[in-house]
Amino acid sequence: MAWLEKISRELGLVFALRYNDRNVGWIRRGVTDDAISEGLIAVWERDLERLERDSPRR
C-alpha cells in the first residue's frame, strides 16, 4: 500500500479500491482512508495471522 500512497502524494492522484463494483476506500494525496487501513487491511491481517497460526509447519 505504501507505494500507492507515495505515487498518490507525489503526483496528486486519487486511487479508489473497488470490490463488487463498489468503491470501498480511497487513497487521496498520499493518505489512505480508514475504510482501507482499519477495515479491509485489518481483516486481511487477521486472516493471515490465523492462517499462519493454524497451518501445519513444513
PQR file of N, CA, C, O and H, with PARSE charges and radii, in Angstrom:
ATOM      1  N   MET A   1       0.815  -1.175   0.000 -0.4000 1.5000
ATOM      2  CA  MET A   1       0.000   0.000   0.000 -0.0000 2.0000
ATOM      3  C   MET A   1       0.872   1.258   0.000  0.5500 1.7000
ATOM      4  O   MET A   1       0.477   2.295  -0.533 -0.5500 1.4000
ATOM      5  N   ALA A   2       2.041   1.158   0.593 -0.4000 1.5000
ATOM      6  CA  ALA A   2       2.917   2.329   0.707 -0.0000 2.0000
ATOM      7  C   ALA A   2       3.296   2.906  -0.649  0.5500 1.7000
ATOM      8  O   ALA A   2       3.418   4.122  -0.795 -0.5500 1.4000
ATOM      9  H   ALA A   2       2.362   0.316   1.026  0.4000 1.0000
ATOM     10  N   TRP A   3       3.482   2.038  -1.645 -0.4000 1.5000
ATOM     11  CA  TRP A   3       3.868   2.554  -2.968 -0.0000 2.0000
ATOM     12  C   TRP A   3       2.713   3.314  -3.614  0.5500 1.7000
ATOM     13  O   TRP A   3       2.954   4.283  -4.333 -0.5500 1.4000
ATOM     14  H   TRP A   3       3.383   1.050  -1.526  0.4000 1.0000
ATOM     15  N   LEU A   4       1.470   2.906  -3.381 -0.4000 1.5000
ATOM     16  CA  LEU A   4       0.333   3.671  -3.902 -0.0000 2.0000
ATOM     17  C   LEU A   4       0.210   5.009  -3.195  0.5500 1.7000
ATOM     18  O   LEU A   4      -0.102   6.020  -3.824 -0.5500 1.4000
ATOM     19  H   LEU A   4       1.274   2.119  -2.797  0.4000 1.0000
ATOM     20  N   GLU A   5       0.452   5.021  -1.892 -0.4000 1.5000
ATOM     21  CA  GLU A   5       0.419   6.277  -1.146 -0.0000 2.0000
ATOM     22  C   GLU A   5       1.473   7.240  -1.669  0.5500 1.7000
ATOM     23  O   GLU A   5       1.213   8.434  -1.818 -0.5500 1.4000
ATOM     24  H   GLU A   5       0.705   4.200  -1.380  0.4000 1.0000
ATOM     25  N   LYS A   6       2.662   6.722  -1.945 -0.4000 1.5000
ATOM     26  CA  LYS A   6       3.751   7.560  -2.447 -0.0000 2.0000
ATOM     27  C   LYS A   6       3.394   8.149  -3.812  0.5500 1.7000
ATOM     28  O   LYS A   6       3.571   9.347  -4.032 -0.5500 1.4000
ATOM     29  H   LYS A   6       2.874   5.752  -1.823  0.4000 1.0000
ATOM     30  N   ILE A   7       2.901   7.330  -4.719 -0.4000 1.5000
ATOM     31  CA  ILE A   7       2.520   7.814  -6.051 -0.0000 2.0000
ATOM     32  C   ILE A   7       1.400   8.845  -5.941  0.5500 1.7000
ATOM     33  O   ILE A   7       1.435   9.884  -6.601 -0.5500 1.4000
ATOM     34  H   ILE A   7       2.758   6.356  -4.540  0.4000 1.0000
ATOM     35  N   SER A   8       0.416   8.552  -5.110 -0.4000 1.5000
ATOM     36  CA  SER A   8      -0.698   9.463  -4.914 -0.0000 2.0000
ATOM     37  C   SER A   8      -0.218  10.818  -4.397  0.5500 1.7000
ATOM     38  O   SER A   8      -0.642  11.864  -4.888 -0.5500 1.4000
ATOM     39  H   SER A   8       0.388   7.708  -4.574  0.4000 1.0000
ATOM     40  N   ARG A   9       0.665  10.791  -3.407 -0.4000 1.5000
ATOM     41  CA  ARG A   9       1.201  12.024  -2.815 -0.0000 2.0000
ATOM     42  C   ARG A   9       2.029  12.802  -3.827  0.5500 1.7000
ATOM     43  O   ARG A   9       1.845  14.009  -3.986 -0.5500 1.4000
ATOM     44  H   ARG A   9       1.010   9.941  -3.008  0.4000 1.0000
ATOM     45  N   GLU A  10       2.940  12.119  -4.512 -0.4000 1.5000
ATOM     46  CA  GLU A  10       3.856  12.809  -5.422 -0.0000 2.0000
ATOM     47  C   GLU A  10       3.161  13.351  -6.663  0.5500 1.7000
ATOM     48  O   GLU A  10       3.533  14.412  -7.164 -0.5500 1.4000
ATOM     49  H   GLU A  10       3.090  11.138  -4.383  0.4000 1.0000
ATOM     50  N   LEU A  11       2.160  12.640  -7.163 -0.4000 1.5000
ATOM     51  CA  LEU A  11       1.513  13.044  -8.409 -0.0000 2.0000
ATOM     52  C   LEU A  11       0.113  13.636  -8.211  0.5500 1.7000
ATOM     53  O   LEU A  11      -0.545  14.031  -9.173 -0.5500 1.4000
ATOM     54  H   LEU A  11       1.857  11.779  -6.756  0.4000 1.0000
ATOM     55  N   GLY A  12      -0.327  13.689  -6.961 -0.4000 1.5000
ATOM     56  CA  GLY A  12      -1.646  14.233  -6.682 -0.0000 2.0000
ATOM     57  C   GLY A  12      -2.783  13.380  -7.216  0.5500 1.7000
ATOM     58  O   GLY A  12      -3.831  13.899  -7.601 -0.5500 1.4000
ATOM     59  H   GLY A  12       0.208  13.368  -6.180  0.4000 1.0000
ATOM     60  N   LEU A  13      -2.573  12.060  -7.238 -0.4000 1.5000
ATOM     61  CA  LEU A  13      -3.582  11.150  -7.769 -0.0000 2.0000
ATOM     62  C   LEU A  13      -4.499  10.631  -6.671  0.5500 1.7000
ATOM     63  O   LEU A  13      -4.148  10.619  -5.491 -0.5500 1.4000
ATOM     64  H   LEU A  13      -1.722  11.639  -6.925  0.4000 1.0000
ATOM     65  N   VAL A  14      -5.684  10.203  -7.092 -0.4000 1.5000
ATOM     66  CA  VAL A  14      -6.636   9.559  -6.192 -0.0000 2.0000
ATOM     67  C   VAL A  14      -6.845   8.139  -6.691  0.5500 1.7000
ATOM     68  O   VAL A  14      -7.117   7.920  -7.871 -0.5500 1.4000
ATOM     69  H   VAL A  14      -5.969  10.213  -8.051  0.4000 1.0000
ATOM     70  N   PHE A  15      -6.715   7.177  -5.787 -0.4000 1.5000
ATOM     71  CA  PHE A  15      -6.968   5.772  -6.113 -0.0000 2.0000
ATOM     72  C   PHE A  15      -8.198   5.314  -5.347  0.5500 1.7000
ATOM     73  O   PHE A  15      -8.357   5.604  -4.162 -0.5500 1.4000
ATOM     74  H   PHE A  15      -6.493   7.354  -4.828  0.4000 1.0000
ATOM     75  N   ALA A  16      -9.052   4.602  -6.040 -0.4000 1.5000
ATOM     76  CA  ALA A  16     -10.229   4.012  -5.396 -0.0000 2.0000
ATOM     77  C   ALA A  16     -10.055   2.509  -5.378  0.5500 1.7000
ATOM     78  O   ALA A  16      -9.664   1.912  -6.382 -0.5500 1.4000
ATOM     79  H   ALA A  16      -8.922   4.366  -7.003  0.4000 1.0000
ATOM     80  N   LEU A  17     -10.340   1.899  -4.249 -0.4000 1.5000
ATOM     81  CA  LEU A  17     -10.337   0.450  -4.140 -0.0000 2.0000
ATOM     82  C   LEU A  17     -11.773  -0.013  -4.330  0.5500 1.7000
ATOM     83  O   LEU A  17     -12.676   0.413  -3.609 -0.5500 1.4000
ATOM     84  H   LEU A  17     -10.657   2.384  -3.434  0.4000 1.0000
ATOM     85  N   ARG A  18     -11.976  -0.890  -5.307 -0.4000 1.5000
ATOM     86  CA  ARG A  18     -13.319  -1.346  -5.637 -0.0000 2.0000
ATOM     87  C   ARG A  18     -13.456  -2.832  -5.351  0.5500 1.7000
ATOM     88  O   ARG A  18     -12.521  -3.613  -5.533 -0.5500 1.4000
ATOM     89  H   ARG A  18     -11.243  -1.237  -5.893  0.4000 1.0000
ATOM     90  N   TYR A  19     -14.645  -3.198  -4.898 -0.4000 1.5000
ATOM     91  CA  TYR A  19     -14.984  -4.591  -4.653 -0.0000 2.0000
ATOM     92  C   TYR A  19     -16.444  -4.773  -5.046  0.5500 1.7000
ATOM     93  O   TYR A  19     -17.318  -4.035  -4.593 -0.5500 1.4000
ATOM     94  H   TYR A  19     -15.404  -2.564  -4.749  0.4000 1.0000
ATOM     95  N   ASN A  20     -16.694  -5.763  -5.893 -0.4000 1.5000
ATOM     96  CA  ASN A  20     -18.060  -5.994  -6.389 -0.0000 2.0000
ATOM     97  C   ASN A  20     -18.669  -4.729  -6.987  0.5500 1.7000
ATOM     98  O   ASN A  20     -19.823  -4.391  -6.723 -0.5500 1.4000
ATOM     99  H   ASN A  20     -15.984  -6.363  -6.261  0.4000 1.0000
ATOM    100  N   ASP A  21     -17.871  -4.039  -7.798 -0.4000 1.5000
ATOM    101  CA  ASP A  21     -18.311  -2.817  -8.490 -0.0000 2.0000
ATOM    102  C   ASP A  21     -18.712  -1.681  -7.550  0.5500 1.7000
ATOM    103  O   ASP A  21     -19.488  -0.805  -7.932 -0.5500 1.4000
ATOM    104  H   ASP A  21     -16.933  -4.313  -8.013  0.4000 1.0000
ATOM    105  N   ARG A  22     -18.196  -1.691  -6.343 -0.4000 1.5000
ATOM    106  CA  ARG A  22     -18.462  -0.610  -5.394 -0.0000 2.0000
ATOM    107  C   ARG A  22     -17.148  -0.085  -4.844  0.5500 1.7000
ATOM    108  O   ARG A  22     -16.228  -0.859  -4.577 -0.5500 1.4000
ATOM    109  H   ARG A  22     -17.565  -2.402  -6.033  0.4000 1.0000
ATOM    110  N   ASN A  23     -17.056   1.231  -4.673 -0.4000 1.5000
ATOM    111  CA  ASN A  23     -15.886   1.814  -4.033 -0.0000 2.0000
ATOM    112  C   ASN A  23     -15.929   1.498  -2.547  0.5500 1.7000
ATOM    113  O   ASN A  23     -16.926   1.753  -1.872 -0.5500 1.4000
ATOM    114  H   ASN A  23     -17.803   1.859  -4.890  0.4000 1.0000
ATOM    115  N   VAL A  24     -14.838   0.941  -2.050 -0.4000 1.5000
ATOM    116  CA  VAL A  24     -14.788   0.593  -0.629 -0.0000 2.0000
ATOM    117  C   VAL A  24     -13.730   1.388   0.130  0.5500 1.7000
ATOM    118  O   VAL A  24     -13.612   1.255   1.348 -0.5500 1.4000
ATOM    119  H   VAL A  24     -14.028   0.734  -2.598  0.4000 1.0000
ATOM    120  N   GLY A  25     -12.970   2.202  -0.569 -0.4000 1.5000
ATOM    121  CA  GLY A  25     -11.968   3.026   0.089 -0.0000 2.0000
ATOM    122  C   GLY A  25     -11.180   3.844  -0.905  0.5500 1.7000
ATOM    123  O   GLY A  25     -11.252   3.621  -2.113 -0.5500 1.4000
ATOM    124  H   GLY A  25     -13.065   2.310  -1.558  0.4000 1.0000
ATOM    125  N   TRP A  26     -10.413   4.809  -0.376 -0.4000 1.5000
ATOM    126  CA  TRP A  26      -9.679   5.753  -1.210 -0.0000 2.0000
ATOM    127  C   TRP A  26      -8.269   5.980  -0.693  0.5500 1.7000
ATOM    128  O   TRP A  26      -7.985   5.821   0.494 -0.5500 1.4000
ATOM    129  H   TRP A  26     -10.353   4.990   0.605  0.4000 1.0000
ATOM    130  N   ILE A  27      -7.397   6.357  -1.618 -0.4000 1.5000
ATOM    131  CA  ILE A  27      -6.096   6.926  -1.270 -0.0000 2.0000
ATOM    132  C   ILE A  27      -6.066   8.276  -1.973  0.5500 1.7000
ATOM    133  O   ILE A  27      -6.070   8.351  -3.201 -0.5500 1.4000
ATOM    134  H   ILE A  27      -7.628   6.486  -2.582  0.4000 1.0000
ATOM    135  N   ARG A  28      -6.035   9.339  -1.177 -0.4000 1.5000
ATOM    136  CA  ARG A  28      -6.036  10.701  -1.713 -0.0000 2.0000
ATOM    137  C   ARG A  28      -4.827  11.455  -1.204  0.5500 1.7000
ATOM    138  O   ARG A  28      -4.580  11.505   0.000 -0.5500 1.4000
ATOM    139  H   ARG A  28      -6.032   9.277  -0.179  0.4000 1.0000
ATOM    140  N   ARG A  29      -4.073  12.040  -2.120 -0.4000 1.5000
ATOM    141  CA  ARG A  29      -2.889  12.839  -1.764 -0.0000 2.0000
ATOM    142  C   ARG A  29      -1.999  12.118  -0.768  0.5500 1.7000
ATOM    143  O   ARG A  29      -1.463  12.722   0.161 -0.5500 1.4000
ATOM    144  H   ARG A  29      -4.274  11.999  -3.098  0.4000 1.0000
ATOM    145  N   GLY A  30      -1.849  10.801  -0.979 -0.4000 1.5000
ATOM    146  CA  GLY A  30      -0.950  10.016  -0.152 -0.0000 2.0000
ATOM    147  C   GLY A  30      -1.531   9.522   1.151  0.5500 1.7000
ATOM    148  O   GLY A  30      -0.818   8.913   1.949 -0.5500 1.4000
ATOM    149  H   GLY A  30      -2.285  10.310  -1.733  0.4000 1.0000
ATOM    150  N   VAL A  31      -2.811   9.768   1.390 -0.4000 1.5000
ATOM    151  CA  VAL A  31      -3.438   9.368   2.657 -0.0000 2.0000
ATOM    152  C   VAL A  31      -4.473   8.283   2.381  0.5500 1.7000
ATOM    153  O   VAL A  31      -5.391   8.471   1.583 -0.5500 1.4000
ATOM    154  H   VAL A  31      -3.390  10.263   0.742  0.4000 1.0000
ATOM    155  N   THR A  32      -4.315   7.162   3.044 -0.4000 1.5000
ATOM    156  CA  THR A  32      -5.258   6.056   2.934 -0.0000 2.0000
ATOM    157  C   THR A  32      -6.384   6.274   3.936  0.5500 1.7000
ATOM    158  O   THR A  32      -6.138   6.507   5.119 -0.5500 1.4000
ATOM    159  H   THR A  32      -3.569   7.009   3.693  0.4000 1.0000
ATOM    160  N   ASP A  33      -7.630   6.196   3.448 -0.4000 1.5000
ATOM    161  CA  ASP A  33      -8.746   6.422   4.375 -0.0000 2.0000
ATOM    162  C   ASP A  33      -8.934   5.242   5.319  0.5500 1.7000
ATOM    163  O   ASP A  33      -8.392   4.158   5.100 -0.5500 1.4000
ATOM    164  H   ASP A  33      -7.830   6.007   2.486  0.4000 1.0000
ATOM    165  N   ASP A  34      -9.704   5.470   6.364 -0.4000 1.5000
ATOM    166  CA  ASP A  34      -9.898   4.464   7.406 -0.0000 2.0000
ATOM    167  C   ASP A  34     -10.579   3.200   6.899  0.5500 1.7000
ATOM    168  O   ASP A  34     -10.338   2.115   7.428 -0.5500 1.4000
ATOM    169  H   ASP A  34     -10.144   6.350   6.542  0.4000 1.0000
ATOM    170  N   ALA A  35     -11.424   3.327   5.883 -0.4000 1.5000
ATOM    171  CA  ALA A  35     -12.115   2.144   5.354 -0.0000 2.0000
ATOM    172  C   ALA A  35     -11.108   1.113   4.857  0.5500 1.7000
ATOM    173  O   ALA A  35     -11.338  -0.091   4.977 -0.5500 1.4000
ATOM    174  H   ALA A  35     -11.620   4.208   5.453  0.4000 1.0000
ATOM    175  N   ILE A  36     -10.007   1.575   4.304 -0.4000 1.5000
ATOM    176  CA  ILE A  36      -8.967   0.667   3.823 -0.0000 2.0000
ATOM    177  C   ILE A  36      -8.034   0.280   4.960  0.5500 1.7000
ATOM    178  O   ILE A  36      -7.821  -0.906   5.212 -0.5500 1.4000
ATOM    179  H   ILE A  36      -9.820   2.553   4.206  0.4000 1.0000
ATOM    180  N   SER A  37      -7.481   1.261   5.640 -0.4000 1.5000
ATOM    181  CA  SER A  37      -6.439   0.962   6.631 -0.0000 2.0000
ATOM    182  C   SER A  37      -6.970   0.218   7.845  0.5500 1.7000
ATOM    183  O   SER A  37      -6.293  -0.671   8.359 -0.5500 1.4000
ATOM    184  H   SER A  37      -7.653   2.225   5.435  0.4000 1.0000
ATOM    185  N   GLU A  38      -8.158   0.556   8.314 -0.4000 1.5000
ATOM    186  CA  GLU A  38      -8.678  -0.099   9.515 -0.0000 2.0000
ATOM    187  C   GLU A  38      -9.661  -1.210   9.195  0.5500 1.7000
ATOM    188  O   GLU A  38      -9.792  -2.165   9.961 -0.5500 1.4000
ATOM    189  H   GLU A  38      -8.708   1.279   7.896  0.4000 1.0000
ATOM    190  N   GLY A  39     -10.341  -1.094   8.088 -0.4000 1.5000
ATOM    191  CA  GLY A  39     -11.333  -2.093   7.732 -0.0000 2.0000
ATOM    192  C   GLY A  39     -10.745  -3.228   6.944  0.5500 1.7000
ATOM    193  O   GLY A  39     -10.552  -4.326   7.468 -0.5500 1.4000
ATOM    194  H   GLY A  39     -10.234  -0.318   7.466  0.4000 1.0000
ATOM    195  N   LEU A  40     -10.461  -2.976   5.706 -0.4000 1.5000
ATOM    196  CA  LEU A  40     -10.023  -4.023   4.792 -0.0000 2.0000
ATOM    197  C   LEU A  40      -8.678  -4.623   5.173  0.5500 1.7000
ATOM    198  O   LEU A  40      -8.548  -5.845   5.250 -0.5500 1.4000
ATOM    199  H   LEU A  40     -10.618  -2.084   5.280  0.4000 1.0000
ATOM    200  N   ILE A  41      -7.692  -3.797   5.408 -0.4000 1.5000
ATOM    201  CA  ILE A  41      -6.352  -4.310   5.719 -0.0000 2.0000
ATOM    202  C   ILE A  41      -6.354  -5.050   7.054  0.5500 1.7000
ATOM    203  O   ILE A  41      -5.691  -6.079   7.192 -0.5500 1.4000
ATOM    204  H   ILE A  41      -7.797  -2.805   5.344  0.4000 1.0000
ATOM    205  N   ALA A  42      -7.084  -4.542   8.023 -0.4000 1.5000
ATOM    206  CA  ALA A  42      -7.151  -5.223   9.323 -0.0000 2.0000
ATOM    207  C   ALA A  42      -7.733  -6.627   9.169  0.5500 1.7000
ATOM    208  O   ALA A  42      -7.261  -7.568   9.806 -0.5500 1.4000
ATOM    209  H   ALA A  42      -7.622  -3.707   7.911  0.4000 1.0000
ATOM    210  N   VAL A  43      -8.750  -6.768   8.328 -0.4000 1.5000
ATOM    211  CA  VAL A  43      -9.337  -8.084   8.084 -0.0000 2.0000
ATOM    212  C   VAL A  43      -8.318  -8.998   7.425  0.5500 1.7000
ATOM    213  O   VAL A  43      -8.165 -10.149   7.832 -0.5500 1.4000
ATOM    214  H   VAL A  43      -9.133  -6.004   7.810  0.4000 1.0000
ATOM    215  N   TRP A  44      -7.618  -8.498   6.409 -0.4000 1.5000
ATOM    216  CA  TRP A  44      -6.601  -9.306   5.732 -0.0000 2.0000
ATOM    217  C   TRP A  44      -5.517  -9.736   6.712  0.5500 1.7000
ATOM    218  O   TRP A  44      -5.096 -10.893   6.704 -0.5500 1.4000
ATOM    219  H   TRP A  44      -7.743  -7.563   6.078  0.4000 1.0000
ATOM    220  N   GLU A  45      -5.058  -8.805   7.561 -0.4000 1.5000
ATOM    221  CA  GLU A  45      -4.005  -9.136   8.518 -0.0000 2.0000
ATOM    222  C   GLU A  45      -4.466 -10.208   9.499  0.5500 1.7000
ATOM    223  O   GLU A  45      -3.708 -11.126   9.812 -0.5500 1.4000
ATOM    224  H   GLU A  45      -5.399  -7.866   7.568  0.4000 1.0000
ATOM    225  N   ARG A  46      -5.694 -10.101   9.983 -0.4000 1.5000
ATOM    226  CA  ARG A  46      -6.224 -11.123  10.899 -0.0000 2.0000
ATOM    227  C   ARG A  46      -6.287 -12.483  10.214  0.5500 1.7000
ATOM    228  O   ARG A  46      -5.937 -13.506  10.802 -0.5500 1.4000
ATOM    229  H   ARG A  46      -6.309  -9.355   9.729  0.4000 1.0000
ATOM    230  N   ASP A  47      -6.744 -12.478   8.949 -0.4000 1.5000
ATOM    231  CA  ASP A  47      -6.812 -13.740   8.210 -0.0000 2.0000
ATOM    232  C   ASP A  47      -5.426 -14.346   8.015  0.5500 1.7000
ATOM    233  O   ASP A  47      -5.249 -15.554   8.168 -0.5500 1.4000
ATOM    234  H   ASP A  47      -7.028 -11.647   8.471  0.4000 1.0000
ATOM    235  N   LEU A  48      -4.453 -13.521   7.681 -0.4000 1.5000
ATOM    236  CA  LEU A  48      -3.085 -14.023   7.502 -0.0000 2.0000
ATOM    237  C   LEU A  48      -2.533 -14.585   8.803  0.5500 1.7000
ATOM    238  O   LEU A  48      -1.906 -15.645   8.811 -0.5500 1.4000
ATOM    239  H   LEU A  48      -4.596 -12.539   7.556  0.4000 1.0000
ATOM    240  N   GLU A  49      -2.763 -13.881   9.896 -0.4000 1.5000
ATOM    241  CA  GLU A  49      -2.295 -14.359  11.196 -0.0000 2.0000
ATOM    242  C   GLU A  49      -2.935 -15.700  11.533  0.5500 1.7000
ATOM    243  O   GLU A  49      -2.261 -16.607  12.021 -0.5500 1.4000
ATOM    244  H   GLU A  49      -3.272 -13.020   9.890  0.4000 1.0000
ATOM    245  N   ARG A  50      -4.231 -15.827  11.275 -0.4000 1.5000
ATOM    246  CA  ARG A  50      -4.933 -17.081  11.549 -0.0000 2.0000
ATOM    247  C   ARG A  50      -4.379 -18.197  10.684  0.5500 1.7000
ATOM    248  O   ARG A  50      -4.161 -19.306  11.172 -0.5500 1.4000
ATOM    249  H   ARG A  50      -4.779 -15.090  10.878  0.4000 1.0000
ATOM    250  N   LEU A  51      -4.146 -17.921   9.399 -0.4000 1.5000
ATOM    251  CA  LEU A  51      -3.607 -18.946   8.502 -0.0000 2.0000
ATOM    252  C   LEU A  51      -2.226 -19.387   8.955  0.5500 1.7000
ATOM    253  O   LEU A  51      -1.926 -20.581   8.958 -0.5500 1.4000
ATOM    254  H   LEU A  51      -4.323 -17.020   9.002  0.4000 1.0000
ATOM    255  N   GLU A  52      -1.381 -18.434   9.337 -0.4000 1.5000
ATOM    256  CA  GLU A  52      -0.040 -18.777   9.794 -0.0000 2.0000
ATOM    257  C   GLU A  52      -0.105 -19.599  11.090  0.5500 1.7000
ATOM    258  O   GLU A  52       0.648 -20.557  11.266 -0.5500 1.4000
ATOM    259  H   GLU A  52      -1.624 -17.464   9.334  0.4000 1.0000
ATOM    260  N   ARG A  53      -0.986 -19.221  11.963 -0.4000 1.5000
ATOM    261  CA  ARG A  53      -1.129 -19.928  13.246 -0.0000 2.0000
ATOM    262  C   ARG A  53      -1.677 -21.338  13.058  0.5500 1.7000
ATOM    263  O   ARG A  53      -1.210 -22.277  13.703 -0.5500 1.4000
ATOM    264  H   ARG A  53      -1.598 -18.443  11.820  0.4000 1.0000
ATOM    265  N   ASP A  54      -2.664 -21.491  12.176 -0.4000 1.5000
ATOM    266  CA  ASP A  54      -3.365 -22.764  12.028 -0.0000 2.0000
ATOM    267  C   ASP A  54      -2.756 -23.686  10.984  0.5500 1.7000
ATOM    268  O   ASP A  54      -3.108 -24.864  10.928 -0.5500 1.4000
ATOM    269  H   ASP A  54      -3.043 -20.729  11.652  0.4000 1.0000
ATOM    270  N   SER A  55      -1.861 -23.183  10.164 -0.4000 1.5000
ATOM    271  CA  SER A  55      -1.263 -24.019   9.112 -0.0000 2.0000
ATOM    272  C   SER A  55      -0.188 -24.921   9.689  0.5500 1.7000
ATOM    273  O   SER A  55       0.582 -24.507  10.556 -0.5500 1.4000
ATOM    274  H   SER A  55      -1.575 -22.226  10.209  0.4000 1.0000
ATOM    275  N   PRO A  56      -0.137 -26.157   9.205 -0.5600 1.5000
ATOM    276  CA  PRO A  56       0.917 -27.057   9.672  0.2800 2.0000
ATOM    277  C   PRO A  56       2.291 -26.556   9.221  0.5500 1.7000
ATOM    278  O   PRO A  56       2.447 -26.051   8.110 -0.5500 1.4000
ATOM    279  N   ARG A  57       3.248 -26.700  10.074 -0.4000 1.5000
ATOM    280  CA  ARG A  57       4.627 -26.285   9.746 -0.0000 2.0000
ATOM    281  C   ARG A  57       5.258 -27.316   8.829  0.5500 1.7000
ATOM    282  O   ARG A  57       5.003 -28.514   8.953 -0.5500 1.4000
ATOM    283  H   ARG A  57       3.121 -27.111  10.977  0.4000 1.0000
ATOM    284  N   ARG A  58       6.076 -26.844   7.915 -0.4000 1.5000
ATOM    285  CA  ARG A  58       6.763 -27.756   6.996 -0.0000 2.0000
ATOM    286  C   ARG A  58       8.172 -27.972   7.421  0.5500 1.7000
ATOM    287  O   ARG A  58       8.907 -28.711   6.767 -0.5500 1.4000
ATOM    288  H   ARG A  58       6.283 -25.871   7.815  0.4000 1.0000
TER
END
